[in-house]
Amino acid sequence: MKHVILTTESKTEHEVAWIEANTPEGNFVIQPDHAPTTLILSPTKDLIYCLKTGKHEILTPEKGGMLHINTEGATTLIF
């Protein structure tokens, strides 16, 4: 699944196996073919994603962000 990460300074794209997002409503794990949805990311809580190689990467949005999932993959906007 393609994961695009947008910040005010950069845009990166990764092929990932899954994404774990922390939101005010709880923790969500997003895998390929997940139902389309948009999640608000909790400030200072980790967003973890697993690359196809098995390596885990961690983002910690200082002010929060949004994660949008659609049929093509996921896009994360970091505030």
C-alpha positions in Angstrom: 0.0 0.0 0.0 1.3 3.5 -0.9 1.8 5.9 2.1 2.3 9.6 1.2 3.5 11.8 4.0 3.1 15.6 3.6 4.6 18.2 5.9 5.0 22.0 5.4 8.6 21.2 4.3 8.5 17.9 2.4 6.6 15.1 0.7 7.7 11.5 0.9 6.2 8.2 -0.4 6.7 4.7 0.9 5.4 1.3 0.2 4.1 0.0 3.6 2.6 -3.2 5.0 0.5 -1.3 7.7 0.1 2.0 9.5 -0.7 2.4 13.2 -2.4 5.7 14.1 -3.2 7.2 17.5 -6.3 9.3 17.5 -8.4 11.0 20.2 -10.9 8.1 19.7 -8.3 5.3 20.1 -5.6 3.4 18.2 -6.2 2.2 14.6 -4.2 -0.2 12.5 -4.6 0.4 8.7 -3.8 -2.4 6.3 -4.2 -2.8 2.6 -7.9 -2.7 1.4 -8.9 -0.9 4.6 -12.3 0.9 4.2 -11.9 4.6 3.1 -11.8 6.9 6.1 -10.2 10.0 7.5 -8.7 10.1 11.0 -7.5 13.0 13.1 -4.0 12.2 14.6 -3.4 13.0 18.3 -0.7 15.6 19.0 2.6 14.2 20.3 1.4 10.6 19.8 3.3 8.3 17.5 2.3 7.3 14.0 4.1 4.0 13.2 4.3 2.4 9.8 6.0 -0.8 8.7 7.8 -0.6 5.4 7.6 -3.6 3.0 11.2 -4.5 4.1 9.9 -5.0 7.7 11.5 -1.9 9.1 9.3 0.3 11.4 9.4 4.0 11.1 7.9 6.5 13.6 6.5 10.0 13.2 5.5 12.1 16.1 3.3 15.0 15.0 3.9 17.9 17.4 0.6 19.6 16.7 -1.3 16.6 15.3 -2.4 15.8 11.8 -4.8 13.9 9.6 -4.6 10.4 8.0 -6.8 9.9 4.9 -7.3 6.3 3.6 -8.7 5.5 0.2 -8.6 2.7 -2.3 -5.1 3.7 -3.6 -3.4 3.9 -0.2 -3.0 6.5 2.6 -2.0 10.1 2.9 -0.8 11.6 6.1 -0.8 15.4 6.6 1.4 16.5 9.5 0.7 19.9 11.1 
